[in-house]
Amino acid sequence: MSHTRTMGRLAWTAAIVGLALVAALVAAEGWTGIVAAFERAGWALLLVVPARVVTQVFDVRAWRVLLAPFDPGRAAGPLFLLWVALVREAVNRLLPVANIGGEVAGVRLAGLRVPDTAGVAASVVVEVLLTIVVLYLFCGAGALLMLTLAAGPGLVGIVVGALLLSLPLPVLAWWLLRHGAPFARLERWILRLLGPQNVIALHLDGAGIDAAVVRLFRQRGRLARAGAWSLLANVLGTFETWYALALLGHPVGLQAALAIEALTQAVRHAGFMVPAGLGVQEAAVLLFGQLAGVGGDVALSLALVKRMREVATGVPALISWHWFEMRRLRPLRDRAQGPRL
């Protein structure tokens, strides 16, 4: 319990520091230019919200490709999986948790429809790893494009170097998932630490998850299709940057938009331990926007647009998730209370 409380305090501390950084960036750039950029854009900026939902549809398609072997009857339909994906993103982007929190919630929710919970967990694990691989490709392309836009390598070279230095980590993760049976080891560790009657130990089928992951790794065509859908989702995400900058008064080409989006994603994922990426995302958009020739006030306005879009899609997702859980647990509470006299 003390360890959990410590992690909670660290998460809230990081969130407060991130929020302070956002405030400092806004103060440094000045409210005047930011407000003027938003006034130029007008209500048309709200279209970034449905555009993000469209992007999520492609991400869901990638997940569905990986989930299909474990859900032959398609018990989890596309609209249900889209809702689960929105909840996953909302948990990762808005709550004071590391990025793994959304994936845990996604496994639990999808497992309510798909009986093969080990298969559901495996599909999410492989999807996350595949997303990281795709992100490396996407960020690599963005870095090359930014090098053609910036005056010199500078900070872009640092990002490229960091990507190359961190490349062994996903390779190692891939190998461990393929050969190391990590979830069976995790299950044994939890059993020793918490005992066999612990809730986590009772519901974790480590060997089943490992077997399902290996099963997916053997289906290279399926991995390629899922990776293609994921890459397409990343490319479509560039539209948000391109469209918002056009409305904010500093239109850029698709190459610049892709470079800003890709490198921002790289920094955001590198700072995954900061809850909601507060401050990290804003600083990255500001930095790479300026490298692409965008004014500081407009670049920070773009960062705020991205943050507001996360709130606009994430808050309804979290509210609906809470309503879903309360509705699902109500019969259990009623039975526990017994009949009313």
N, C-alpha and C positions, 0 to 999 in steps of 0.2 A: 504493500500500500504506500509506503514512504517513497518507493521508486516511482510509482504512478504520480504521486503528488509533486515530486521533483520535476518530472517531465512536464506536468501540467503548468508548473510555475515557469519553466523555461519557455514553453510555447507562448504563454501570455506575455512574458517579457520580450520575446522576439517580436510578437505582434505589436506591442507598444512601441518598440524601437522602430519597427517598419513604418508604423503610422506617423511617428515623429519625423522620419525621413521624408515621407510624402509631403507633410506640412512644410518642411524645410525647402524642398524642391519647389513647391508652389510659391513660397515666400521669395525664393531667390529669383524665380522667373517673373513674378508679379501677377497679381490677379487681373490687371487691366487687359493685358494681351490675351489671357486665357478666356476671359468673359467675352472679349470682342470676337475671338475665334468661334465660340459657341453661338454667339448671335448671328454670325455669318452662316453657320451651318443650319440652324433652325431645327424644326421638328423632324426633318428628313433623317437626322442621325438615329432616330429610333428604329430605322430599318435594319440596323446592325443586329438587333435582337432576333428577328426571324431568320436573318442570314446565318446566325450562329446555330440556330436549330437545324437549318438545312445541312450545315457542316457536320453536326452531330449525327444526322441520318447516315452519312457515309461512314462515320466511326462505328455506328451501330451495325452497319452492314459488315464491317470487318470483324466485329465481335461475333455476329451471327454465323459467319463462315466457320469460325473456330468452335462455336457452341453446337453446331448442327449434328456432329456425330453422337453427342450425348443427349440430344433432344430430337429424336427422329420424328416424333409426333407433333413437333412445333408447338408445344404447350406454351412456350414463351413467344408471343407474337411480336411483330415489329414495333407496334405502338407501346407495348409494355416494356420492351427492351430500350426504347427511346427514353421513356420515363426513368427507367433505372439508370441509364447513362447520364441523364440530366442530374439525377440525385448524386451519382458518383462524382460528377464534376463540381456540384455545389458543395459537397462535403470537403473536397480537396481545396476548393478555391475560397470558401467563405468561413470554414470552421478552423479553430486553432489546433489542427492536427497536421501531421506529415502527410504526404500524398498517398500513403498506403490506406488511410482511413476510408476514402471513397471506394477503394477496391474491396475492402472488407464489407462495407455496406452493400455493394453491388452483388457480391457472392451470396450474401444472406437473402437479398430480395429476389434474385433470379432463382435461388434454390427453393423458393416457395412455389414456383411453377414447374421447375424441372426436378424430377425425383433424384437424378444422379448428381448429388451435391459435389462429389469429388470431381466429376466431369466439369461442372460449372466453375469450380475453383481453378481447375487446370486451364479452362478456356480464358479466364481472366489473367492468370499468371502468364500464359503464353502471349496473350494480347498485350500486356504491359511490356514484356520483353520485346515483342515485335514493334511496338510503338517506339521504344528506345532506339532500335535499329533504324527505323524509318526516320526518326528525329536526327540521327547522325547524318543520314543522306541529305535530308532537307536543310540542316544547318550548314553542312559542307557546301551545298549549292549557294546558300545565302551568303556565306563567307566569301566565296569566290566572286559573287556579284558585288558585294560591298567593297572588295579590294579594287574593283574597277571604278567605283564611285568615289571612294575616299582618296585623299591626297597621298596617303602612304599606308603601309601596313598597320603601324601603330597598334591601337587596341584591338583591331580586328585580328592581327597576328597573334595577340595574346589569347583571344577566344579560340582561334584555330589550334594553337598549341595546347590549350587546355582540353579541347576535344580529342586531340591525338593522344595526349597523356592519359586521358580517362578511358580510351577505347578498350584497353584490356579488361575493364570491369564488366561490361556487358558480355564480352567473350567468355570471361570466367563464369558469369552467371549462367550463360547458355550451356557451358560444359557441365556445371554442377547439376543443373536441372536434367540434363541428358543422362549423366552417369553417376551422380552423387547421391541420389535418393534423399534430397534435403528435407522433404516434409516428413518422411519416416523418422529421420533423425530428430526433427523438431518435436514430433509426437513423443518419442522416447524421452527427450529432455523435459518436456512438460509433465509427463507421467512421474518422472523422478522428482521434479521440483514441487509439483502441486498435488500429486496423488491421483489415483485412477478415478476418483469420484468428482474431480473438478469439472465444471461445465465445459471448459475448452477441451479438456482431454476426452470427454465423452463424445464430443461432436467432431473431433478432428480425425479424419481417416487419411493419415499421412501416406501410407503405402498406396491407397487408392488414387490419391492426387498425383503421386509420382508416376504411377502406371499410366494415368490419363495424359499427363504431360508428355511422356515418352511416345505414347500413341499419336499425339498431335505432331511431334517432331518428325515422325516417320512419314507424314503426309505432306511432302514438300509442295505439291501443287496447291494444297489448301493454304499452306503458309504463304505462298506467293500471292494467291488471290487476296487473302486478308491484308498482306502488306501493301498491295496495290490500292485497295480501298482506303487504307490508313494514309498512304502518301497523297492520294487525291484529296482527302479531307484536309491535310495540311496545306496543300496548294490552294484549296478553296478558302482556307482561313486568311490567305493573303488579300482576298477581296475586302475584308473588313478594314485593313490598313489602307488600301488604295482608295476605297470609297470614303472613309472618314477624312483622310487628308484632303481629298478633293472638296468635300463640303467645308472643311475647316479653313480653306483658303490657300492651301499649298499643294496643288495636285502634283503627283509624281508618276513616273512610269511604273509598269508592272515589275520591272527588275528591281527598282528601289524598294517598292512595297514588299516584294518577296524577301529581299535582304533584311529589311527592318524586322519583318515578322519572324523570319527564321532565327536570326541572332537573338531576338528577344526571347523566343521559346527556349533557346539554348541556355541563356542566363537564368530564365525562370526555373527550368528543370534543375539546373545546378544548385539553385538556392531552395530546393524543395523542403528543407527543414524549417524555413521561415513560414509561419502560418499565412496562408493566402498569398504568399509572395509579396506581402506588403512592403513597399519601398523598393524591393528588388526589381519588380516588373516596371515600375515607373521610371527608375533610374536607367534601366536598360533601354526602354523606348526613347527616353530623352537623349541618351548617348548615341544610339545608332541612328535615330532620326537626324540628329545634328551632323553625324558623319555622312549621311546621305544628302545633306544640304537643306534640311528642314529647320526652320527657326525654332529656337528653344521653347517659346510660348506655344507654338503650334504642336511641337512634338510632345510636350507635356499635356496638352489638350487631348492628343490622341491617346496617351496613357490613361487619362481620366475617362475617356470614352470606353476604353476596354474594361476599366474597372466598373463603370456603371452598367455596362452590358452584362458583366458577371453577376452583379447584384440583381439586375432585372430578370435574368434567367434562373439564378440560383435561389433567390428567396422563395419564389413560388414552388420550386422543386422541393425545398426543405419543408415548407408548410404542408405540401401535399403528402410528403413522406410521413410527417408527424400525424396527419389525419389518417393516413393508411394504417399506421401502427396502432393508433388508438382504436380505430374501427375493428382491427383484427383481434385486439386483446380484450375488447369489451365482453364478448361471450365468456371468456375465461374468468374475468372478474365477476361476472354475474353468477357463474356456477360456484365460484369460491365463496361468495357471500350467502348463497343458499336462497331458498324461496322467501319472499316477503310475507309477513303476517298481516 
